Amino acid sequence: MPREIRLNYYKPKRGWSKTIEGKRYYFALGTALGPNDQTSYREAIEEYYRRVRAGEIPGSLPQETLLNGSTVDQTLAFDREQYERREKPTVHTIQGLVNRYLTDRELQGISKNSYSTEKYHLAAFLSYCNTRGTSLASRVLTSAFLGDCKRELLSRADWSKVTAKQCLSTVKRFAEWAYDEELIKELPRKLRKYTSDIRLDDPTPQTFTVTEVRKLWKAANQRTRLYVALALNCGYTQVDIATLEHSHINWKEGTITRPRNKTGIKSCHKLWKVTLELLKREATDLNKSKLVLLSPSKKPLIIERTSERGNPTKTDTIGHSFKTLKGKAGFETDKRGFKVFRKTGATMIDKQYPKQHWLASQYLAHSEGGVKKHYVQTDYRLLHEALEWLEGKLKLKMQGK
């Protein structure tokens, strides 16, 4: 009898795989709702034999056994017309829809951090569905059910209202995706104001006092001082620092001009004497790396990966250095993160220049209005004046306090 060939379900990419001559090949990625998804498996089989016929991968064309025990004679081509006329199965479970949505989001190329956040939000949504004993998408994606879910998430004692609103925004995006993909017949009307009617309290920005900044600075080593200086001088986050390139720096003028990594908004910061000096000491060789700063192991300061189980992981050298610094400076139990330096700088500038509220936004490289973004050339002279004032206020030196 002909040898049977089977493909293995590959959960991390929700597809199928097969190891041939010591090398693993993947098929129909992003289509499988689970190991028993017959439609996805058939598509993977078709892709496998198409690639074998094309000589892309090694293999022969034996008799193939499908999941349900039936066989397909692989010496004959698929009946394409019949295949295209097949009735597409309806995805009935909410878990199945969530899996497919996350696969689509991943294939769209969203950041690993965003993917992880949406996955966390939808896990909370699925948990609520389970408590209601409801697994059918047709019963979950309705105005009544989504309304109950909204009230439940907003009342969670372990969540802030901000977290609950972010989770509900993800649920809304998920439901809209299901409708766009024609996986549900109607878009629940409840979604029209699903999050817009949630009123949040005015935020109170977390900041460090000048005394706290100096205390942290005194305890920091040279590299960590540079991280702190860039955060305060330029309003940078860890990602902004990790993606700083040599082409962004004008060493003669002592400025950094670049689009912010997150918003794409152009910024220009005049560097303090201490920031410029630390950069010169710590910068990489221009001929060896376009990134200005690398880790001690000569790798990017922030590395995002996907584990074998498909979960996003991140190595943050800057965050780790700041955690170590907090321990040395007596801030072990302090929950304020590295981004608070950025907020500290913006808050101090805003208080010093109360009539120029746009100045803090310029310092942070926040998004601008459409007209200004496209037609007005930004003037950074007042920002540079504000940075000079901030430098004098903080009094950060190379040595000592």
C-alpha positions in Angstrom: 0.0 0.0 0.0 1.2 3.6 -0.6 2.9 5.2 2.3 0.6 7.7 4.2 1.9 11.2 4.9 0.5 13.4 7.6 1.0 17.0 8.5 1.4 18.0 12.2 -0.7 20.8 13.7 1.6 23.8 14.6 -0.1 25.8 17.3 2.2 28.9 17.5 1.4 29.9 13.9 -2.0 28.2 13.8 -1.1 26.1 10.8 0.6 22.8 9.8 4.1 21.6 9.6 6.2 18.6 8.4 9.8 17.7 8.9 11.5 16.5 5.7 15.1 15.4 5.6 15.8 17.2 8.9 14.2 20.5 7.9 10.8 21.7 9.1 8.4 23.2 6.5 5.1 25.1 7.2 1.8 25.1 5.4 -1.4 27.1 5.5 -0.2 29.3 8.4 -2.9 31.4 10.1 -5.8 29.3 8.9 -6.2 26.6 11.6 -8.7 27.1 14.4 -7.4 23.9 16.1 -5.9 20.5 15.4 -9.2 19.2 14.1 -9.8 22.0 11.6 -10.5 19.8 8.5 -10.8 22.8 6.1 -7.4 24.2 7.1 -5.8 20.8 7.0 -7.1 20.2 3.4 -5.7 23.6 2.4 -2.3 22.6 3.9 -2.4 19.3 2.0 -3.0 21.2 -1.2 -0.2 23.6 -0.5 2.2 20.7 0.4 1.6 18.8 -2.8 1.7 22.0 -4.9 5.1 22.8 -3.5 6.3 19.2 -4.1 5.1 19.3 -7.7 6.9 22.7 -8.2 10.1 21.3 -6.8 10.2 23.8 -3.9 10.4 21.1 -1.3 11.6 17.4 -1.4 8.9 14.7 -1.4 6.8 12.4 -3.5 3.1 12.2 -4.3 1.7 9.2 -2.3 -1.8 8.5 -1.1 -2.7 11.0 1.6 -5.0 10.3 4.6 -7.2 13.2 5.8 -8.2 13.7 9.4 -11.5 12.1 8.9 -9.9 8.9 7.5 -10.9 9.6 3.9 -8.2 9.7 1.2 -7.3 11.9 -1.7 -5.4 10.5 -4.7 -2.5 12.9 -4.9 -1.5 11.7 -8.4 -4.5 13.7 -9.6 -4.8 17.5 -9.2 -7.5 18.9 -7.0 -10.8 19.7 -8.7 -10.4 23.4 -8.3 -13.9 24.3 -9.4 -15.4 21.9 -6.9 -13.0 23.1 -4.2 -14.0 26.8 -4.8 -17.8 25.9 -4.7 -17.5 24.1 -1.3 -19.6 25.5 1.5 -17.3 27.4 3.9 -17.8 26.3 7.4 -19.2 28.8 9.9 -17.1 29.4 12.9 -19.5 28.9 15.8 -17.4 29.4 18.9 -16.2 32.7 20.3 -12.8 31.0 21.1 -12.4 30.2 17.4 -13.1 33.7 16.4 -10.6 35.1 18.9 -8.0 32.7 17.6 -8.5 33.8 14.1 -8.6 37.4 15.0 -5.3 37.2 16.8 -3.7 35.4 13.9 -4.9 38.2 11.5 -3.5 40.8 13.8 -0.2 39.1 14.0 0.0 38.8 10.2 -0.8 42.5 9.9 2.5 43.1 11.6 1.4 44.8 14.8 4.0 45.1 17.5 4.6 42.2 19.9 3.6 44.5 22.8 0.3 45.4 21.1 -0.4 41.8 20.3 0.3 40.7 23.9 -2.0 43.5 25.2 -4.9 42.5 22.9 -4.4 38.8 23.7 -4.6 39.7 27.4 -7.8 41.8 26.9 -9.5 39.0 24.9 -8.5 36.4 27.5 -10.5 38.5 30.0 -13.4 38.7 27.6 -13.3 34.9 27.1 -13.2 34.4 30.8 -16.4 36.4 31.2 -18.0 34.4 28.4 -17.1 31.2 30.3 -18.6 32.4 33.6 -21.8 33.0 31.6 -21.6 29.5 30.1 -21.7 30.9 26.6 -19.4 29.8 23.9 -21.4 30.5 20.7 -20.4 33.6 18.8 -24.0 34.2 17.8 -25.0 34.6 21.4 -21.9 36.5 22.6 -21.6 39.2 19.9 -25.0 40.8 20.6 -25.9 44.2 22.2 -27.4 42.6 25.3 -24.4 40.3 26.0 -21.8 43.0 25.3 -23.7 45.4 27.5 -23.5 43.0 30.4 -19.8 42.4 29.7 -19.1 46.1 29.8 -20.8 46.5 33.2 -18.9 43.5 34.5 -15.4 44.7 33.4 -16.0 48.3 34.6 -16.9 46.9 38.0 -13.8 44.7 38.4 -12.1 45.6 41.7 -8.6 44.7 40.4 -8.8 46.9 37.3 -8.7 50.6 36.9 -11.3 52.3 34.8 -8.5 53.0 32.3 -7.7 49.3 31.9 -11.3 48.4 31.6 -11.9 50.9 28.9 -8.8 49.7 27.0 -10.1 46.1 27.2 -13.5 47.1 25.9 -11.9 49.0 23.0 -10.2 45.7 22.1 -13.5 43.8 22.3 -15.1 46.4 20.1 -12.3 46.2 17.5 -12.6 42.4 17.6 -16.4 42.5 17.0 -15.9 44.9 14.1 -13.3 42.6 12.6 -15.7 39.7 12.8 -18.4 41.7 11.0 -16.0 42.8 8.3 -14.9 39.2 7.8 -18.6 38.2 7.5 -18.3 35.9 10.4 -21.3 37.5 12.1 -24.4 38.7 10.3 -24.9 42.0 12.2 -22.8 44.5 14.0 -24.3 45.0 17.5 -25.7 48.6 17.8 -24.3 48.7 21.3 -20.8 49.1 19.8 -21.6 52.6 18.5 -20.9 54.2 21.9 -19.3 51.2 23.6 -16.3 53.1 25.0 -17.0 56.8 24.1 -19.5 57.2 27.0 -16.9 56.0 29.6 -15.7 59.1 31.4 -12.3 58.8 33.0 -11.0 61.0 35.8 -8.4 63.6 34.9 -5.0 61.8 35.2 -2.5 63.0 37.8 0.9 62.5 36.1 3.5 60.7 38.1 6.7 62.6 38.4 10.0 62.7 40.3 11.0 65.6 42.4 14.3 67.4 41.7 15.6 65.9 44.9 14.6 62.4 43.8 16.2 62.9 40.4 19.5 63.9 41.9 19.4 61.0 44.3 18.9 58.5 41.5 21.6 60.3 39.4 24.1 60.1 42.3 23.6 56.3 42.6 23.8 55.6 38.8 26.7 54.4 36.8 27.9 56.1 33.6 25.7 54.2 31.2 22.5 54.5 33.4 23.2 58.2 33.8 23.1 58.5 30.0 19.7 56.7 29.9 18.4 59.2 32.6 19.9 62.2 30.8 18.3 61.3 27.5 14.9 60.7 29.1 15.0 64.1 30.9 16.8 66.1 28.2 14.8 64.7 25.2 11.7 63.2 26.7 12.7 59.8 25.5 11.3 56.4 26.4 13.3 53.2 26.4 12.3 52.5 22.8 13.3 56.1 21.7 16.8 55.5 23.3 17.1 52.0 21.9 16.4 53.2 18.3 18.6 56.3 18.4 20.9 56.3 15.3 24.1 58.1 14.5 22.4 59.9 11.6 20.1 61.6 14.2 22.9 63.4 16.0 24.6 66.6 15.0 27.7 66.4 17.1 28.9 69.9 16.1 25.6 71.6 17.0 24.9 69.3 19.9 21.4 68.4 18.8 19.3 65.3 18.1 16.8 65.7 15.2 14.6 62.7 14.5 11.1 61.4 14.1 9.8 59.9 17.3 9.6 56.1 17.1 6.0 55.9 18.2 4.3 58.9 16.6 6.6 59.7 13.6 6.5 63.3 14.7 9.8 65.1 14.1 11.6 66.5 17.2 14.8 68.5 17.7 16.3 68.6 21.2 19.4 70.7 22.2 21.6 68.4 24.2 22.9 69.4 27.7 26.6 69.4 28.2 26.4 66.2 30.4 24.2 64.4 27.9 26.5 65.2 25.0 29.6 64.2 27.0 28.0 60.9 28.1 26.9 60.1 24.5 30.5 60.7 23.2 31.8 58.2 25.8 29.2 55.5 25.3 28.4 55.7 21.6 29.2 52.8 19.3 31.6 53.0 16.3 29.7 54.6 13.4 31.3 52.1 11.0 30.2 49.1 13.1 26.6 50.0 14.0 24.0 52.5 12.9 22.5 52.4 16.5 24.2 54.7 18.9 23.8 52.5 21.9 24.1 48.7 22.3 24.0 46.4 25.2 27.2 45.1 26.8 26.8 42.0 24.6 26.7 44.3 21.5 23.0 43.6 20.9 20.0 46.2 20.6 18.9 47.5 24.0 15.4 46.2 23.4 14.8 42.9 21.7 11.3 41.5 21.1 10.9 37.8 20.3 8.2 35.2 20.0 8.5 32.1 22.2 8.0 28.6 20.9 4.5 28.7 22.3 3.8 31.8 20.3 3.9 34.3 23.2 5.7 37.6 22.8 8.8 38.2 25.0 10.9 41.3 25.4 14.4 41.9 26.7 14.7 45.5 28.0 18.3 46.4 29.0 17.3 50.0 29.9 14.4 48.8 32.1 16.7 46.3 33.8 19.3 49.0 34.5 16.7 51.3 36.0 15.4 48.6 38.2 18.9 47.9 39.5 19.4 51.7 40.0 16.2 51.9 42.1 17.5 49.2 44.4 20.8 51.0 44.9 19.1 54.4 45.5 16.6 53.1 48.0 13.6 53.1 45.7 13.1 49.3 45.8 9.3 49.4 46.5 8.7 52.5 44.3 6.4 51.5 41.4 7.3 54.5 39.2 8.9 53.4 36.0 11.5 54.8 33.6 8.9 56.7 31.6 8.3 59.0 34.7 11.5 60.9 33.8 9.8 61.9 30.5 6.7 63.0 32.4 8.9 64.9 34.9 10.6 66.9 32.2 7.3 67.7 30.5 5.6 68.7 33.8 8.4 71.0 34.8 8.5 72.7 31.4 4.7 73.1 31.4 4.7 74.8 34.9 7.6 77.1 33.9 5.9 78.2 30.6 2.2 78.2 31.5 1.2 80.3 28.5 2.9 78.0 26.0 1.1 74.7 26.7 2.2 73.4 23.3 5.8 73.4 24.5 5.4 70.3 26.6 3.9 68.5 23.6 6.8 69.6 21.4 9.2 68.3 24.0 7.3 64.9 24.0 7.0 64.9 20.2 3.2 64.4 20.5 1.0 64.4 17.4 0.2 67.8 15.8 -2.9 69.1 14.2 -3.3 68.4 10.5 -2.7 72.0 9.3 0.4 72.5 11.4 1.8 69.1 10.5 1.6 69.6 6.8 2.0 73.4 6.3 3.9 74.9 9.2 7.6 74.6 9.8 8.2 74.0 13.4 10.4 76.4 15.4 12.4 74.8 18.1 14.1 77.9 19.6 11.7 78.2 22.6 12.0 74.5 23.3 15.8 74.8 23.3 15.4 77.7 25.7 13.2 75.6 27.9 15.7 72.8 27.9 18.5 75.1 28.9 16.2 76.2 31.9 15.6 72.6 32.8 19.3 71.8 32.7 19.9 74.6 35.2 17.1 73.5 37.4 18.3 69.9 37.7 22.0 70.6 37.8 23.1 67.1 36.7 26.9 66.8 36.6 29.3 64.2 35.3 30.7 63.6 38.8 29.0 63.6 42.2 25.5 64.8 42.7 
